[in-house]
Amino acid sequence: MATKKSNENSNKNGATLGFEAKLYQAADKLRNNMDAAEYKHVVLGLIFLKYISDAFEEKYNFLIQEFANPQSEYYIKDETLRSLSADDRDEYLAENIFYVPKEARWSYLQANAKQPEIGTLIDNAMLAIEEENPRLKGVLPKNYARPMLDKQRLGELVDLISTIGLGEEENRSKDILGRVYEYFLAQFASAEGKRGGQFYTPRCVVQLLVEMLAPYQGRILDPCCGSGGMFVQSEAFVEAHGGQRDDISIYGQESNPTTRQLALMNLAIRGIEANLGQEHADSFHDDMHPDLKVDYILANPPFNSSDWGGDRLREDRRWVYGTPPTGNANFAWVQHFIYHLTPNGIAGFVLANGSMSSNTATEGEIRKNIIDADLVDCMVALPGQLFYSTSIPVCLWFITRNKENPNFRKRTGETLFIDARRLGKMIDRVHRELTHSEITRIAETYHAWRGDEGTGEYADVPGFCKSTMLAEVQENGSVLTPGRYVGAEIQEEDDEPFEDTIAHLTKTLTEQMTEARRLDDAITKNLQMLGFGGES
């Protein structure tokens, strides 16, 4: 069933580990004057290095024990031969574990953390790992020896990261470094502000997209994948609902080379296989998957991008519903997503709120054509302050190629509108977050509307959701703003008689006026004691 709540493992995976915040604070203190945008690659590169080293050491120790056990069929009598056999590169690659040569193992680097050449040792370790593991070629950061990076602080950072996975038993889980990696991504995104939004989509937004699309099996594409958060959550969703990682195939693309490195490390640290193309590239001008058709698209493209090079793509085959304006890429992205969907495919993506109503240039015409083709499945208005890159509210679009898909209730000529602007809670002074129960409510509303098995009957809720016919949307000028359709929330009736209400309000007002006079008298007396004001 598509809307059942994630099991205990998913709740556990989403929980904070407790020491993550302290770990980040300690790492941030070592940043000194280095810019957060640069420092994140220093820290995340080291976390990745420790992860693959720990995974290697775990397998290495297992092999040593196996070869040393006289009862094992793999028993090797000679100790030297045991060590050589346990260090056989093929033993690791056969189980999708990165092979880590001796000079790159974390134990060696930690032992030399106080040495002035620690930066050079780390760079050499990264190079050695890339040579032994072709999948990582060109992925790892290799500039730890640069003069501006304080080597004493770098050594202290190595010691700090060495503490990850130690201590309590629950902190030795396989996923811990992956979760620390994700936590650090979020914190660096917050520290970078607007630039941080280019590589990180808030976890709650990704979770909502994934819960609504429910990508159990098939091909998934994110053509502007940032650090790969959409893929990580998709894998987590499949596993939380009893599926296998092999049930989905992942494709992506990222134009920023350093962000692409973050994505490859983020996926590798969790053992997720993905095809991100041969190199970093712009999806509009150098599509790494030009003929790919997928079952699901999850994406958070750059908002209102004005320099996307649209003037060079005026006759592109993707612009079925109209040529996008050169000054805004929003509807270029929408049509790019539609182009890559299978006949039964569905896309869920984030866009700026303006995309729901703008008539600038050709945007209104393109939106109208997409609506008239009955492709808009659902629109969700989100609250503001969810993103690190902007405080403005954004929306989620859900586009489907086939509303008569036999797997769901036929919703031909209908669109579901959900107004979630009043949801979420503030997690600090400037950032809001959707709660688990709010994500569940929105997702379950959508799946009930689609008629997913076991979801119950859908019903409109004034102020929150409304199933709207195509004709009504067309009558409203093809505007897709949910607030225009869901109406006002029903207020609870007050059963108190009018006379009683007036009496209570009058009493309260009298009490407040009395208190105001008392405070005025007290202030006057204090001023007189200080020599100000006349005699009472």
KOLLOMI-660381 format. One record per residue (C-alpha): x, y, z; residue number from 1. Coordinates in steps of 0.2 Angstrom, whole numbers, plus 5000, padded with zeros to 4 digits. Example, Ala and Ser with C-alpha at 12.3 -4.5 7.8 and 13.67 -1.06 7.14 Angstrom:
BEGIN
{{5062; 4978; 5039}; 1}
{{5068; 4995; 5036}; 2}
This chain:
BEGIN
{{5000; 5000; 5000}; 1}
{{5008; 5016; 4994}; 2}
{{5003; 5027; 5009}; 3}
{{5007; 5016; 5024}; 4}
{{5018; 5024; 5037}; 5}
{{5036; 5020; 5036}; 6}
{{5041; 5007; 5049}; 7}
{{5051; 5009; 5064}; 8}
{{5067; 5008; 5054}; 9}
{{5063; 5023; 5044}; 10}
{{5058; 5033; 5059}; 11}
{{5075; 5028; 5067}; 12}
{{5084; 5033; 5051}; 13}
{{5076; 5050; 5052}; 14}
{{5081; 5053; 5070}; 15}
{{5095; 5064; 5076}; 16}
{{5110; 5054; 5082}; 17}
{{5112; 5065; 5097}; 18}
{{5131; 5069; 5094}; 19}
{{5129; 5075; 5076}; 20}
{{5126; 5093; 5082}; 21}
{{5141; 5093; 5094}; 22}
{{5151; 5085; 5080}; 23}
{{5147; 5099; 5068}; 24}
{{5150; 5112; 5081}; 25}
{{5167; 5105; 5085}; 26}
{{5171; 5104; 5066}; 27}
{{5165; 5122; 5063}; 28}
{{5176; 5128; 5077}; 29}
{{5191; 5121; 5067}; 30}
{{5185; 5131; 5051}; 31}
{{5194; 5146; 5057}; 32}
{{5192; 5159; 5043}; 33}
{{5189; 5147; 5029}; 34}
{{5173; 5150; 5019}; 35}
{{5159; 5137; 5022}; 36}
{{5158; 5133; 5003}; 37}
{{5176; 5128; 5003}; 38}
{{5177; 5120; 5020}; 39}
{{5162; 5108; 5017}; 40}
{{5173; 5099; 5004}; 41}
{{5187; 5097; 5017}; 42}
{{5176; 5089; 5030}; 43}
{{5164; 5079; 5019}; 44}
{{5179; 5072; 5010}; 45}
{{5187; 5066; 5026}; 46}
{{5170; 5058; 5032}; 47}
{{5169; 5049; 5015}; 48}
{{5187; 5043; 5017}; 49}
{{5184; 5037; 5035}; 50}
{{5168; 5028; 5029}; 51}
{{5176; 5018; 5015}; 52}
{{5191; 5014; 5026}; 53}
{{5180; 5008; 5040}; 54}
{{5170; 4997; 5028}; 55}
{{5187; 4990; 5021}; 56}
{{5193; 4987; 5039}; 57}
{{5178; 4977; 5044}; 58}
{{5179; 4966; 5029}; 59}
{{5198; 4964; 5031}; 60}
{{5196; 4959; 5050}; 61}
{{5182; 4946; 5045}; 62}
{{5194; 4938; 5032}; 63}
{{5208; 4937; 5044}; 64}
{{5197; 4928; 5057}; 65}
{{5190; 4917; 5043}; 66}
{{5208; 4912; 5037}; 67}
{{5214; 4910; 5054}; 68}
{{5200; 4898; 5059}; 69}
{{5206; 4879; 5058}; 70}
{{5188; 4874; 5057}; 71}
{{5185; 4885; 5041}; 72}
{{5186; 4879; 5024}; 73}
{{5196; 4894; 5020}; 74}
{{5209; 4891; 5033}; 75}
{{5227; 4897; 5029}; 76}
{{5240; 4890; 5041}; 77}
{{5254; 4903; 5036}; 78}
{{5251; 4920; 5045}; 79}
{{5260; 4930; 5031}; 80}
{{5249; 4921; 5018}; 81}
{{5234; 4925; 5028}; 82}
{{5238; 4944; 5028}; 83}
{{5241; 4944; 5009}; 84}
{{5225; 4935; 5005}; 85}
{{5215; 4946; 5016}; 86}
{{5223; 4961; 5007}; 87}
{{5217; 4954; 4990}; 88}
{{5209; 4968; 4980}; 89}
{{5196; 4956; 4972}; 90}
{{5189; 4951; 4989}; 91}
{{5182; 4968; 4991}; 92}
{{5177; 4973; 4974}; 93}
{{5167; 4957; 4973}; 94}
{{5156; 4963; 4987}; 95}
{{5155; 4981; 4981}; 96}
{{5167; 4987; 4994}; 97}
{{5180; 5000; 4990}; 98}
{{5198; 4993; 4991}; 99}
{{5209; 5005; 5002}; 100}
{{5228; 5003; 5001}; 101}
{{5238; 5004; 5016}; 102}
{{5244; 5022; 5014}; 103}
{{5226; 5027; 5013}; 104}
{{5218; 5018; 5028}; 105}
{{5211; 5029; 5041}; 106}
{{5222; 5021; 5055}; 107}
{{5237; 5027; 5046}; 108}
{{5231; 5044; 5043}; 109}
{{5226; 5046; 5061}; 110}
{{5243; 5040; 5067}; 111}
{{5250; 5054; 5057}; 112}
{{5237; 5067; 5061}; 113}
{{5250; 5078; 5071}; 114}
{{5263; 5078; 5057}; 115}
{{5265; 5094; 5047}; 116}
{{5264; 5084; 5031}; 117}
{{5246; 5077; 5035}; 118}
{{5239; 5087; 5021}; 119}
{{5250; 5079; 5008}; 120}
{{5247; 5061; 5016}; 121}
{{5228; 5064; 5014}; 122}
{{5230; 5070; 4996}; 123}
{{5240; 5054; 4992}; 124}
{{5227; 5044; 5000}; 125}
{{5214; 5051; 4989}; 126}
{{5224; 5048; 4974}; 127}
{{5228; 5030; 4979}; 128}
{{5210; 5026; 4982}; 129}
{{5205; 5033; 4965}; 130}
{{5218; 5022; 4956}; 131}
{{5212; 5007; 4965}; 132}
{{5193; 5010; 4962}; 133}
{{5189; 5017; 4944}; 134}
{{5171; 5022; 4950}; 135}
{{5179; 5035; 4961}; 136}
{{5190; 5042; 4947}; 137}
{{5190; 5061; 4948}; 138}
{{5177; 5061; 4963}; 139}
{{5188; 5064; 4978}; 140}
{{5194; 5081; 4984}; 141}
{{5213; 5082; 4983}; 142}
{{5219; 5099; 4989}; 143}
{{5222; 5096; 5008}; 144}
{{5241; 5101; 5006}; 145}
{{5237; 5119; 5000}; 146}
{{5246; 5132; 5011}; 147}
{{5230; 5141; 5016}; 148}
{{5223; 5125; 5025}; 149}
{{5230; 5126; 5043}; 150}
{{5238; 5109; 5045}; 151}
{{5237; 5109; 5064}; 152}
{{5218; 5112; 5063}; 153}
{{5217; 5098; 5049}; 154}
{{5225; 5086; 5061}; 155}
{{5213; 5090; 5074}; 156}
{{5199; 5088; 5062}; 157}
{{5206; 5070; 5058}; 158}
{{5205; 5066; 5076}; 159}
{{5188; 5073; 5078}; 160}
{{5181; 5063; 5064}; 161}
{{5190; 5047; 5071}; 162}
{{5177; 5048; 5085}; 163}
{{5162; 5045; 5073}; 164}
{{5156; 5027; 5076}; 165}
{{5164; 5025; 5093}; 166}
{{5157; 5024; 5110}; 167}
{{5139; 5018; 5112}; 168}
{{5134; 5002; 5103}; 169}
{{5120; 5011; 5093}; 170}
{{5133; 5022; 5086}; 171}
{{5142; 5008; 5077}; 172}
{{5128; 5005; 5064}; 173}
{{5133; 5004; 5046}; 174}
{{5123; 5019; 5041}; 175}
{{5130; 5031; 5054}; 176}
{{5143; 5039; 5043}; 177}
{{5130; 5041; 5030}; 178}
{{5119; 5050; 5042}; 179}
{{5133; 5061; 5048}; 180}
{{5137; 5065; 5030}; 181}
{{5119; 5071; 5027}; 182}
{{5118; 5081; 5043}; 183}
{{5134; 5090; 5038}; 184}
{{5127; 5093; 5021}; 185}
{{5112; 5102; 5029}; 186}
{{5122; 5112; 5041}; 187}
{{5134; 5118; 5027}; 188}
{{5119; 5122; 5016}; 189}
{{5112; 5133; 5030}; 190}
{{5129; 5141; 5033}; 191}
{{5131; 5145; 5014}; 192}
{{5113; 5153; 5013}; 193}
{{5108; 5156; 4995}; 194}
{{5122; 5146; 4988}; 195}
{{5119; 5131; 4999}; 196}
{{5102; 5129; 4991}; 197}
{{5111; 5124; 4975}; 198}
{{5117; 5108; 4982}; 199}
{{5104; 5103; 4996}; 200}
{{5085; 5102; 4996}; 201}
{{5078; 5101; 5014}; 202}
{{5075; 5084; 5020}; 203}
{{5057; 5086; 5024}; 204}
{{5053; 5092; 5006}; 205}
{{5062; 5077; 4998}; 206}
{{5053; 5066; 5010}; 207}
{{5036; 5073; 5005}; 208}
{{5040; 5071; 4986}; 209}
{{5046; 5053; 4989}; 210}
{{5031; 5049; 5000}; 211}
{{5019; 5056; 4987}; 212}
{{5027; 5048; 4972}; 213}
{{5030; 5031; 4981}; 214}
{{5044; 5025; 4969}; 215}
{{5043; 5006; 4973}; 216}
{{5051; 5000; 4957}; 217}
{{5056; 5007; 4940}; 218}
{{5068; 5020; 4933}; 219}
{{5070; 5037; 4943}; 220}
{{5078; 5053; 4936}; 221}
{{5084; 5069; 4943}; 222}
{{5092; 5080; 4930}; 223}
{{5097; 5093; 4942}; 224}
{{5102; 5081; 4956}; 225}
{{5113; 5092; 4968}; 226}
{{5121; 5081; 4981}; 227}
{{5109; 5067; 4978}; 228}
{{5096; 5068; 4992}; 229}
{{5082; 5063; 4981}; 230}
{{5090; 5047; 4977}; 231}
{{5095; 5043; 4995}; 232}
{{5077; 5046; 5001}; 233}
{{5070; 5035; 4986}; 234}
{{5081; 5021; 4992}; 235}
{{5076; 5023; 5010}; 236}
{{5058; 5023; 5005}; 237}
{{5059; 5007; 4995}; 238}
{{5068; 4998; 5009}; 239}
{{5056; 5005; 5022}; 240}
{{5042; 4997; 5013}; 241}
{{5050; 4980; 5011}; 242}
{{5057; 4982; 4994}; 243}
{{5074; 4979; 4987}; 244}
{{5087; 4992; 4981}; 245}
{{5088; 4982; 4964}; 246}
{{5069; 4987; 4961}; 247}
{{5074; 5004; 4956}; 248}
{{5087; 5011; 4943}; 249}
{{5094; 5028; 4946}; 250}
{{5099; 5041; 4933}; 251}
{{5104; 5059; 4936}; 252}
{{5114; 5074; 4931}; 253}
{{5122; 5089; 4939}; 254}
{{5130; 5104; 4930}; 255}
{{5141; 5110; 4945}; 256}
{{5157; 5099; 4945}; 257}
{{5160; 5100; 4964}; 258}
{{5142; 5097; 4968}; 259}
{{5142; 5082; 4957}; 260}
{{5157; 5076; 4968}; 261}
{{5146; 5078; 4983}; 262}
{{5132; 5068; 4975}; 263}
{{5144; 5053; 4970}; 264}
{{5151; 5053; 4987}; 265}
{{5134; 5054; 4995}; 266}
{{5128; 5039; 4985}; 267}
{{5144; 5029; 4987}; 268}
{{5144; 5031; 5006}; 269}
{{5127; 5021; 5006}; 270}
{{5132; 5009; 4992}; 271}
{{5119; 5016; 4980}; 272}
{{5122; 5013; 4961}; 273}
{{5118; 5027; 4950}; 274}
{{5121; 5033; 4932}; 275}
{{5125; 5052; 4933}; 276}
{{5133; 5053; 4916}; 277}
{{5151; 5053; 4911}; 278}
{{5154; 5071; 4918}; 279}
{{5146; 5086; 4925}; 280}
{{5134; 5094; 4911}; 281}
{{5120; 5106; 4909}; 282}
{{5104; 5096; 4906}; 283}
{{5097; 5109; 4893}; 284}
{{5112; 5109; 4882}; 285}
{{5121; 5093; 4885}; 286}
{{5108; 5080; 4891}; 287}
{{5118; 5065; 4898}; 288}
{{5102; 5054; 4895}; 289}
{{5095; 5061; 4879}; 290}
{{5083; 5046; 4875}; 291}
{{5080; 5040; 4892}; 292}
{{5061; 5038; 4897}; 293}
{{5058; 5035; 4916}; 294}
{{5044; 5030; 4928}; 295}
{{5048; 5044; 4940}; 296}
{{5056; 5061; 4941}; 297}
{{5060; 5070; 4957}; 298}
{{5069; 5086; 4956}; 299}
{{5072; 5103; 4963}; 300}
{{5078; 5114; 4949}; 301}
{{5086; 5131; 4951}; 302}
{{5072; 5144; 4954}; 303}
{{5068; 5157; 4941}; 304}
{{5085; 5154; 4932}; 305}
{{5088; 5168; 4920}; 306}
{{5104; 5163; 4912}; 307}
{{5100; 5146; 4905}; 308}
{{5104; 5149; 4887}; 309}
{{5087; 5148; 4880}; 310}
{{5091; 5158; 4865}; 311}
{{5101; 5144; 4858}; 312}
{{5087; 5131; 4860}; 313}
{{5072; 5140; 4851}; 314}
{{5068; 5125; 4841}; 315}
{{5071; 5111; 4853}; 316}
{{5061; 5096; 4852}; 317}
{{5056; 5096; 4870}; 318}
{{5046; 5112; 4869}; 319}
{{5030; 5103; 4864}; 320}
{{5019; 5115; 4874}; 321}
{{5027; 5131; 4869}; 322}
{{5045; 5139; 4868}; 323}
{{5050; 5144; 4886}; 324}
{{5055; 5163; 4888}; 325}
{{5074; 5166; 4888}; 326}
{{5073; 5175; 4904}; 327}
{{5066; 5161; 4915}; 328}
{{5070; 5142; 4914}; 329}
{{5055; 5137; 4925}; 330}
{{5044; 5130; 4910}; 331}
{{5060; 5124; 4901}; 332}
{{5062; 5112; 4916}; 333}
{{5044; 5107; 4916}; 334}
{{5044; 5102; 4898}; 335}
{{5061; 5094; 4900}; 336}
{{5053; 5083; 4914}; 337}
{{5038; 5079; 4903}; 338}
{{5049; 5074; 4889}; 339}
{{5058; 5061; 4899}; 340}
{{5042; 5052; 4906}; 341}
{{5036; 5035; 4900}; 342}
{{5018; 5035; 4894}; 343}
{{5013; 5030; 4912}; 344}
{{5027; 5041; 4921}; 345}
{{5024; 5054; 4934}; 346}
{{5035; 5068; 4940}; 347}
{{5036; 5078; 4956}; 348}
{{5046; 5093; 4957}; 349}
{{5048; 5110; 4966}; 350}
{{5046; 5127; 4958}; 351}
{{5044; 5145; 4963}; 352}
{{5026; 5150; 4967}; 353}
{{5026; 5162; 4952}; 354}
{{5025; 5147; 4940}; 355}
{{5007; 5144; 4946}; 356}
{{5000; 5160; 4940}; 357}
{{5013; 5170; 4930}; 358}
{{5009; 5176; 4912}; 359}
{{5026; 5184; 4909}; 360}
{{5031; 5181; 4891}; 361}
{{5025; 5164; 4886}; 362}
{{5024; 5156; 4903}; 363}
{{5005; 5158; 4904}; 364}
{{5003; 5150; 4887}; 365}
{{5014; 5135; 4891}; 366}
{{5005; 5132; 4908}; 367}
{{4988; 5133; 4899}; 368}
{{4993; 5120; 4886}; 369}
{{5000; 5108; 4899}; 370}
{{4983; 5110; 4909}; 371}
{{4973; 5108; 4893}; 372}
{{4982; 5092; 4890}; 373}
{{4977; 5086; 4907}; 374}
{{4994; 5083; 4913}; 375}
{{4993; 5092; 4930}; 376}
{{4989; 5079; 4943}; 377}
{{4992; 5088; 4959}; 378}
{{4998; 5105; 4966}; 379}
{{5004; 5108; 4983}; 380}
{{5007; 5125; 4990}; 381}
{{5021; 5124; 5004}; 382}
{{5024; 5136; 5018}; 383}
{{5038; 5149; 5017}; 384}
{{5056; 5147; 5025}; 385}
{{5058; 5129; 5021}; 386}
{{5073; 5132; 5010}; 387}
{{5091; 5139; 5014}; 388}
{{5092; 5147; 4997}; 389}
{{5076; 5158; 4999}; 390}
{{5063; 5162; 5012}; 391}
{{5049; 5164; 4999}; 392}
{{5036; 5150; 4999}; 393}
{{5037; 5137; 4985}; 394}
{{5025; 5124; 4977}; 395}
{{5026; 5106; 4972}; 396}
{{5020; 5101; 4954}; 397}
{{5015; 5083; 4950}; 398}
{{5013; 5079; 4932}; 399}
{{5007; 5063; 4925}; 400}
{{5006; 5057; 4907}; 401}
{{4991; 5046; 4910}; 402}
{{4977; 5049; 4922}; 403}
{{4968; 5033; 4916}; 404}
{{4983; 5022; 4923}; 405}
{{4974; 5006; 4928}; 406}
{{4984; 5006; 4944}; 407}
{{4974; 5021; 4951}; 408}
{{4957; 5028; 4951}; 409}
{{4953; 5037; 4934}; 410}
{{4955; 5055; 4937}; 411}
{{4953; 5061; 4919}; 412}
{{4950; 5080; 4919}; 413}
{{4953; 5082; 4938}; 414}
{{4967; 5090; 4948}; 415}
{{4970; 5089; 4966}; 416}
{{4974; 5105; 4975}; 417}
{{4982; 5105; 4993}; 418}
{{4986; 5121; 5003}; 419}
{{4999; 5117; 5015}; 420}
{{5005; 5135; 5018}; 421}
{{4999; 5135; 5037}; 422}
{{5009; 5119; 5041}; 423}
{{5027; 5117; 5047}; 424}
{{5036; 5122; 5063}; 425}
{{5050; 5134; 5065}; 426}
{{5067; 5125; 5069}; 427}
{{5077; 5141; 5072}; 428}
{{5074; 5159; 5069}; 429}
{{5073; 5158; 5050}; 430}
{{5070; 5140; 5045}; 431}
{{5054; 5130; 5045}; 432}
{{5051; 5111; 5044}; 433}
{{5037; 5100; 5040}; 434}
{{5034; 5087; 5053}; 435}
{{5032; 5068; 5050}; 436}
{{5014; 5069; 5054}; 437}
{{5011; 5083; 5041}; 438}
{{5021; 5074; 5028}; 439}
{{5010; 5059; 5031}; 440}
{{4994; 5069; 5030}; 441}
{{4998; 5077; 5013}; 442}
{{5004; 5061; 5006}; 443}
{{4989; 5051; 5012}; 444}
{{4977; 5064; 5005}; 445}
{{4985; 5062; 4988}; 446}
{{4985; 5043; 4988}; 447}
{{4967; 5043; 4994}; 448}
{{4963; 5054; 4979}; 449}
{{4972; 5043; 4967}; 450}
{{4963; 5028; 4974}; 451}
{{4978; 5018; 4980}; 452}
{{4974; 5001; 4988}; 453}
{{4971; 5002; 5006}; 454}
{{4970; 5021; 5008}; 455}
{{4952; 5024; 5011}; 456}
{{4940; 5036; 5003}; 457}
{{4945; 5054; 4998}; 458}
{{4935; 5069; 5003}; 459}
{{4937; 5088; 5001}; 460}
{{4943; 5097; 5016}; 461}
{{4939; 5116; 5015}; 462}
{{4955; 5126; 5017}; 463}
{{4966; 5111; 5014}; 464}
{{4962; 5101; 4999}; 465}
{{4950; 5101; 4984}; 466}
{{4948; 5090; 4969}; 467}
{{4944; 5102; 4955}; 468}
{{4938; 5099; 4937}; 469}
{{4948; 5105; 4922}; 470}
{{4934; 5116; 4917}; 471}
{{4935; 5126; 4933}; 472}
{{4954; 5128; 4932}; 473}
{{4952; 5135; 4914}; 474}
{{4938; 5147; 4920}; 475}
{{4951; 5154; 4932}; 476}
{{4963; 5158; 4919}; 477}
{{4973; 5142; 4920}; 478}
{{4980; 5148; 4937}; 479}
{{4986; 5133; 4948}; 480}
{{4987; 5142; 4965}; 481}
{{4978; 5130; 4978}; 482}
{{4972; 5144; 4988}; 483}
{{4960; 5149; 4974}; 484}
{{4951; 5132; 4974}; 485}
{{4952; 5125; 4992}; 486}
{{4941; 5138; 5000}; 487}
{{4942; 5144; 5018}; 488}
{{4944; 5133; 5033}; 489}
{{4928; 5129; 5042}; 490}
{{4929; 5137; 5059}; 491}
{{4922; 5129; 5074}; 492}
{{4905; 5136; 5080}; 493}
{{4905; 5145; 5096}; 494}
{{4889; 5139; 5106}; 495}
{{4891; 5153; 5119}; 496}
{{4875; 5165; 5119}; 497}
{{4879; 5182; 5112}; 498}
{{4874; 5191; 5129}; 499}
{{4887; 5180; 5138}; 500}
{{4900; 5183; 5126}; 501}
{{4898; 5202; 5128}; 502}
{{4898; 5201; 5147}; 503}
{{4914; 5191; 5146}; 504}
{{4922; 5204; 5134}; 505}
{{4916; 5219; 5145}; 506}
{{4923; 5211; 5161}; 507}
{{4940; 5208; 5153}; 508}
{{4941; 5225; 5146}; 509}
{{4937; 5233; 5163}; 510}
{{4951; 5223; 5171}; 511}
{{4963; 5228; 5158}; 512}
{{4959; 5246; 5160}; 513}
{{4961; 5245; 5178}; 514}
{{4978; 5237; 5177}; 515}
{{4983; 5250; 5164}; 516}
{{4979; 5264; 5177}; 517}
{{4988; 5255; 5191}; 518}
{{5004; 5254; 5180}; 519}
{{5002; 5272; 5175}; 520}
{{5002; 5277; 5193}; 521}
{{5017; 5266; 5197}; 522}
{{5027; 5274; 5183}; 523}
{{5023; 5291; 5188}; 524}
{{5028; 5288; 5206}; 525}
{{5045; 5281; 5200}; 526}
{{5048; 5296; 5189}; 527}
{{5044; 5308; 5204}; 528}
{{5056; 5298; 5215}; 529}
{{5070; 5301; 5202}; 530}
{{5066; 5319; 5201}; 531}
{{5056; 5320; 5185}; 532}
{{5038; 5326; 5183}; 533}
{{5028; 5337; 5195}; 534}
{{5020; 5334; 5212}; 535}
{{5005; 5322; 5212}; 536}
